[in-house]
Structures are given as structure tokens and as C-alpha cells.
């Protein structure tokens, strides 16, 4: 069901993602290109910078496991978000030379691993859990005032995970996974039988829920987790199925410019490969291909954005982090076994290039600098 469909259509007509500006030279190896959270060989956790050749250029410690890193387009400052249910944000200055400044979660809130800066760099938005209220919120942090928390918006659902700024920064697209959790029970899902996942559009000017798209009662256990926007303005999403393992629902979908929610199924012989779990979603640089990582299945697959046709599948051991690569058509992936790989998806054919293997375990997401 769709709420305020007319408003969504108005947004979609001029939809644009607030994408990362490249703050570092796109030249030879040695220039930072990507950032990620990782587990080091000694078992500790860190944020790392990576160049085009997959080399680790710098590493700074994190107090616990991180999830995604957001970058401020105006300054180059980075923030690593704790993995859910997380208790910290780690703020890194642009030179990446110092230990991070740690910002603790507000009372009664935990972080959900994702966030984004406003286009002007003044506000950091973070997905959070109001665990006593059993609802998702978006925390607002004043960057100039040492990331002081200045308020929150309702996320439009329960268990918000990834968010993206669209419509020139005026709207937040939020993947509400539908999962209720509490720090008392760690990562345990407390409401699997009553889940209501949705993709919500929320105004950054006051927090009004402009639209809210769900998958229907039959797919209520299909948790919407990650997002990407293609060149045509459609919002793609990746899901994790919380129902019986014997069920193989579609894990990829999109909300088109018409406001229509569509789901896309893999070829029959490949449907079991992702093991009902999508870890990340990313569009290629030209926005014509949308890739999905499935770390439990050790694969990355893609769809053509224009036709929604399956565009191929390739292997990546424990591969979760994916992001658009230096070229227009490629996707870069990083895995839990230390692999950095480049993919170019075609008509069900994939060109896969091994970039490098590092002595660490990359975590869930890659960020393009």
C-alpha cells in the first residue's frame, strides 16, 4: 500500500540522489578512493582507507564493530556508525591522522548502522531505535556543535536501517526493516510474526512522512534493509527474509517513478544462492546497473536498471560491501576474506577482476570518497 502517492509522484519527477563528491584525486594508486569498517588480524575493529588498487592506506581504531561510513561532502569529515544495536558514532577529521571523536547514543536510543550528511554538511542524519517506544527514529546531529543531538524524526516505521537523501536533500528515503529489537536482547528480533517493513519518504523540513510503501501482508517478513537510486530516479531496495528458510521470496525490488512497488526474482536455478539475505545495494557510476551483495551466499548479482532484466551473478567470498567503481559501468566489492574485486555486469555475463587480497576482514559497506 502507498501513502500520499500523489506527493511521491511529484518528488519522483525531479528525483536526484545527493551523491558523494570525490574529495581525493581519481588518479593513480595511492590516492584514497574508498572507506570501510573492518576487522583487523588481531581481532580489533577499525576504519580504513583504500586506494584504487585495493591497498590499505590508513587504519584508525574503533571501540567496537562498525557498519557504514558516511562522508561530509563539504569538508571530507567521516563518521563511522556502530553496528546495530550500536552505542556510538566515530567522527574522523579529513586528514584521518587522529583517533576518532566518539559520540554516544542518546538515552533510550541505539544506532542502526547507517546515516548521511545533509548537502551543506550542517546536519548528520542517523537511523536509530527508540526501543521503549518500539519505533524507528532519525537522529539529527549538529555538526558545527561537536555533533550535538538536536532532535529526531519518526522514520515512518520500525527498525530503520539504511537511509539516503534524495530530491536535492529535501527528502530522506528510509528502509524500515520492520524488526523490533532491544539492547537487553542484543540483535534478537522480537516481532518476527508482526513485522511491517516499509520504504518511507520523510521530509527533512519537519519530519513529515510523505509516503510509505510496504510489500503487503504476504511478504511482511521480508525486511527492507538497503537502498540505491538508478539514473531514472527509481529507488531500488534489497531485503532479508526473516521467515522460514524453505521460502524463497524475491529479495530485490524498486519503487518506480510512478510510485509502483515492483519485486524481481532471480532465475530459478539461482534463487537459492543468496540464502535469503541481501547485505548491500549499489548502482554503477552511470546508474544503469544495480548490484546486490549476498554475503551468506558468497555472491554478487545485478539487474539492468532500464529493463529490470537479470544482468548476471558472480562469486565474492563473504562479500558484502559494494559501491560504484572508478569507471562508469563497474561495481567494486570487498569481502570478509580480504578480497577487493571489480565487477562489470552485462547481458547475464560478468567480467570479474581480482584487484587485491588484504590481510583483514572488510565489514558490511564500502563508501566512495
C-alpha positions in Angstrom: 0.0 0.0 0.0 1.2 3.5 -0.7 0.6 6.6 1.4 0.5 10.1 -0.3 1.2 8.6 -3.7 0.5 12.0 -5.4 3.2 13.6 -3.4 5.6 10.8 -4.3 4.9 11.3 -8.0 5.8 14.9 -7.6 9.1 14.0 -5.9 10.0 11.3 -8.4 9.6 13.6 -11.4 12.6 15.5 -10.2 14.3 12.8 -8.2 18.1 13.0 -7.7 20.4 11.3 -5.2 22.7 13.5 -3.2 25.8 11.6 -4.2 29.3 11.8 -2.9 31.7 14.4 -4.3 35.1 13.0 -4.9 37.3 14.7 -2.4 40.5 13.0 -3.5 42.2 12.7 -6.8 40.9 9.9 -9.0 44.4 9.3 -10.3 46.9 6.5 -9.6 47.2 4.1 -6.8 48.0 5.9 -3.6 45.1 8.3 -3.6 42.3 7.3 -1.2 39.2 6.1 -3.0 37.1 4.1 -0.6 36.5 3.9 3.2 35.2 0.9 5.1 34.9 -0.6 8.5 37.0 -3.7 9.1 38.2 -6.4 11.5 42.0 -6.4 11.7 44.1 -9.6 12.0 44.4 -9.1 15.8 40.6 -9.2 16.1 40.2 -5.4 16.8 37.9 -3.2 14.8 38.9 -0.2 12.7 38.0 2.3 9.9 40.3 2.0 6.9 41.0 4.0 3.7 41.6 2.1 0.5 43.1 3.2 -2.9 42.1 2.1 -6.4 44.4 -0.8 -6.2 42.9 -2.2 -3.0 45.8 -1.1 -0.8 45.1 -0.1 2.8 46.4 3.5 3.1 45.4 4.1 6.7 43.7 2.5 9.7 42.2 4.0 12.8 40.7 2.1 15.7 37.0 1.8 16.5 35.7 1.0 20.0 33.6 -1.9 18.6 32.4 -3.3 15.3 31.4 -0.6 12.8 29.0 -0.9 9.9 28.9 2.0 7.4 31.0 5.2 7.0 29.3 8.4 5.9 31.3 11.3 4.3 30.6 15.0 4.6 30.8 16.3 1.0 31.8 19.8 2.1 34.7 19.0 4.4 35.8 15.4 3.9 35.0 14.6 7.5 33.8 11.0 8.0 31.6 9.2 10.5 31.6 5.5 11.2 28.3 4.1 12.6 28.3 1.3 15.1 26.7 -2.0 14.0 23.2 -2.4 15.4 22.3 -2.2 18.2 25.1 0.3 18.3 26.1 2.8 21.1 28.5 5.1 19.2 29.4 7.3 16.3 33.1 7.7 15.5 34.0 11.1 13.9 37.1 11.3 11.8 38.7 14.5 10.7 39.6 14.8 7.0 43.3 14.1 7.4 42.5 10.8 9.1 45.6 11.2 11.3 43.9 11.2 14.7 41.8 8.8 16.8 38.1 9.5 16.3 35.9 11.6 18.5 33.3 9.3 19.9 29.6 10.4 20.2 27.5 8.2 22.4 23.9 7.2 21.6 21.2 9.2 23.4 19.4 7.8 26.4 16.8 5.3 25.2 18.2 5.1 21.7 20.6 2.8 19.8 22.2 3.3 16.4 21.2 1.1 13.4 24.4 1.3 11.4 23.7 3.9 8.8 23.4 7.7 8.3 24.1 10.6 5.9 25.2 14.2 6.0 22.9 17.0 4.6 24.2 18.5 1.4 25.5 21.6 3.2 27.3 19.5 5.8 25.4 21.0 8.7 23.3 18.1 9.9 24.1 14.4 10.3 21.1 12.1 10.0 21.3 8.7 11.7 18.9 5.8 11.8 18.1 4.9 15.4 15.9 2.7 17.5 13.5 4.1 20.2 13.4 0.8 21.9 11.0 1.7 24.7 8.6 3.3 22.2 9.1 0.4 19.7 9.6 2.7 16.8 12.3 3.9 14.5 13.6 7.5 14.6 16.1 9.5 12.6 18.5 11.3 15.0 19.6 14.8 13.9 23.1 15.9 14.9 24.5 19.5 14.7 27.9 19.1 13.0 29.2 22.5 14.0 28.4 21.9 17.7 30.5 18.8 18.1 27.7 16.6 16.7 25.3 17.5 19.5 22.0 15.7 19.1 19.4 18.4 18.4 16.3 16.3 17.7 14.7 13.4 15.9 12.1 12.5 13.2 9.8 9.4 13.1 11.3 7.1 10.5 7.9 6.0 9.3 8.2 2.5 10.7 10.2 0.1 12.9 13.8 -0.8 12.6 15.1 1.8 10.1 18.4 0.7 8.5 19.9 2.5 5.5 18.8 5.9 4.5 19.6 8.1 1.5 19.0 11.8 0.8 17.0 12.4 -2.4 15.3 15.3 -4.1 18.3 17.7 -3.5 18.4 16.8 0.1 14.8 17.7 0.9 13.7 14.1 1.4 15.0 11.1 3.2 14.4 7.7 1.7 14.4 5.2 4.6 14.5 1.4 4.6 12.4 0.5 7.6 13.3 -3.2 8.2 10.3 -3.8 10.4 12.4 -5.5 13.1 11.8 -4.6 16.7 15.0 -5.0 18.9 16.1 -4.0 22.4 19.6 -3.7 23.9 18.5 -6.2 26.6 18.3 -8.9 23.9 21.1 -7.9 21.6 20.3 -8.5 17.9 17.4 -10.8 18.6 14.3 -9.9 16.5 11.3 -9.5 18.9 8.5 -9.2 16.5 9.1 -11.6 13.6 5.4 -12.5 13.4 4.2 -8.9 13.4 6.7 -7.2 11.1 5.7 -4.3 8.9 8.7 -3.4 6.8 8.4 -0.3 4.5 10.2 2.2 2.4 9.4 5.6 3.7 9.9 9.1 2.3 10.3 11.7 5.0 10.7 15.4 4.6 13.9 16.8 6.1 11.9 20.0 6.8 10.0 19.0 9.9 10.0 15.2 9.5 6.6 14.7 7.8 6.1 11.2 6.4 5.4 12.0 2.7 4.9 8.4 1.5 5.2 4.9 2.9 5.4 1.8 0.7 5.1 -1.7 2.0 5.2 -5.1 0.4 1.8 -6.4 1.5 0.8 -8.8 4.2 2.0 -11.9 2.3 5.6 -10.5 2.4 5.5 -9.0 5.9 8.6 -11.0 6.9 10.7 -9.6 4.0 12.8 -6.9 5.8 13.7 -4.0 3.6 17.3 -3.1 4.5 19.4 -1.3 1.9 18.8 1.3 -0.9 20.2 2.6 -4.1 18.9 5.0 -6.8 19.3 4.5 -10.5 19.7 7.0 -13.3 16.0 7.0 -13.9 15.1 8.0 -10.4 13.8 4.7 -9.2 14.7 3.7 -5.6 15.9 0.1 -5.5 15.9 -1.9 -2.3 17.4 -5.2 -1.0 15.7 -7.4 1.6 16.5 -10.0 4.2 13.8 -12.7 4.7 13.0 -13.4 8.3 10.6 -16.3 7.6 11.1 -20.0 7.0 14.3 -20.9 5.2 12.3 -23.1 2.8 10.6 -19.9 1.4 12.5 -18.2 -1.4 10.8 -14.8 -1.8 12.3 -12.1 -4.2 15.0 -10.2 -2.4 15.3 -7.2 -4.9 12.8 -4.6 -5.7 12.2 -0.9 -6.6 9.8 1.9 -6.2 9.5 3.4 -9.7 8.8 7.0 -10.6 5.1 6.0 -11.0 5.1 5.1 -7.3 4.7 1.4 -8.2 6.4 -1.2 -6.0 8.0 -4.0 -8.0 9.9 -7.1 -6.9 12.3 -9.0 -9.1 13.1 -12.7 -8.9 16.4 -14.4 -9.8 16.4 -17.1 -12.4 15.0 -20.3 -10.9 18.3 -22.1 -10.8 19.9 -19.2 -8.8 17.2 -18.3 -6.4 18.7 -20.3 -3.5 22.2 -18.8 -3.9 21.7 -15.6 -1.9 20.4 -17.6 1.1 17.6 -15.1 1.7 19.9 -12.3 2.7 21.0 -9.1 0.8 23.8 -7.2 2.5 24.2 -4.1 0.3 22.8 -2.4 -2.8 24.6 -0.1 -5.2 24.1 1.4 -8.6 27.0 1.7 -11.1 28.5 5.1 -11.9 26.2 5.6 -14.9 23.2 4.4 -12.9 22.3 1.8 -15.5 23.1 -1.3 -13.4 22.0 -2.0 -9.8 24.1 -4.6 -7.9 23.2 -6.6 -4.8 25.6 -8.4 -2.5 24.6 -11.6 -0.7 27.4 -12.4 1.8 25.8 -15.5 3.2 25.7 -16.9 -0.3 29.1 -15.5 -1.3 27.7 -13.9 -4.4 27.1 -10.5 -6.0 24.3 -10.2 -8.7 22.8 -7.3 -10.7 19.8 -6.1 -12.6 19.7 -3.8 -15.6 18.0 -0.6 -14.3 16.1 0.2 -17.5 14.6 -3.2 -18.3 14.9 -4.8 -14.8 16.4 -7.9 -16.5 18.8 -10.1 -14.6 22.3 -9.0 -15.6 24.5 -11.7 -14.0 25.9 -13.2 -10.9 29.5 -13.7 -9.7 31.3 -15.0 -6.6 32.7 -13.0 -3.7 33.6 -14.8 -0.6 31.7 -13.3 2.4 31.3 -10.3 0.1 29.0 -7.6 1.4 30.5 -4.1 0.7 29.7 -2.9 -2.8 29.9 0.5 -4.4 30.2 2.1 -7.8 33.8 1.9 -9.1 36.0 4.4 -10.9 34.6 3.5 -14.3 31.0 4.3 -15.4 29.9 0.6 -15.6 31.8 -1.2 -12.8 31.0 -2.2 -9.3 33.7 -2.7 -6.6 33.2 -5.3 -3.9 35.1 -6.1 -0.7 34.7 -9.3 1.3 35.2 -10.7 4.7 38.2 -12.7 3.4 40.0 -9.5 2.5 39.3 -9.6 -1.3 38.8 -6.5 -3.3 37.1 -7.3 -6.6 35.8 -5.3 -9.6 32.7 -6.4 -11.5 31.2 -5.3 -14.8 27.7 -6.8 -15.4 26.4 -7.3 -18.9 23.7 -9.4 -20.5 23.9 -12.2 -17.9 27.7 -12.2 -18.3 30.0 -10.8 -15.7 33.6 -9.5 -16.1 35.3 -10.1 -12.8 38.7 -8.7 -12.0 40.6 -9.5 -8.8 42.1 -6.3 -7.5 43.8 -7.3 -4.3 43.6 -9.5 -1.2 44.3 -7.8 2.1 45.1 -9.3 5.5 41.9 -8.2 7.1 38.1 -8.7 7.0 36.1 -6.0 5.4 32.8 -5.3 7.0 29.4 -4.6 5.5 29.8 -1.5 3.4 32.1 0.5 1.2 31.9 4.3 0.9 33.2 6.2 -2.2 35.3 9.2 -1.3 
